[in-house]
Amino acid sequence: MSFIAGILANALLFSSLLLVVGVPVFYMTQDSPEDNRNPNIRKIEALGGVWFVLVLLNGLVGGIAQGYSG
């Protein structure tokens, strides 16, 4: 179970890196900043959603792994 927790932790770190690098790049390269539904904003929202789900899964699996380890 700790193996799965380790994989989720690494996935969370990788997605955090993508957000830290990707969000400023997406904001700087958008065509019209006043348009709330342009494709770059959608990409940022999707990355944020993936990151949030990974945070939830990491907490859940980490708690279960800690319960199994004692």
C-alpha positions, 0 to 999 in steps of 0.5 A: 500500500505504501508503494501506491502512496509513493506513486500518488505522492510523485504524481502530485509533485509532478502535477504541482510542477506543471501548475507552477510552470504552466499557469504563468506560461498559459497566462502570458500566451493568451490572446485576449485576457478579458475572455474568461473562456479562452482555451488557455484558461480551460487548460489551467482549470483542467490542470487545477482539477487534476491537481485537486483530485490528486491531493484528495487521493494522496490524503486518502491513500496515505491515511489507509497506508498509515492505518495498515502500517500500524 
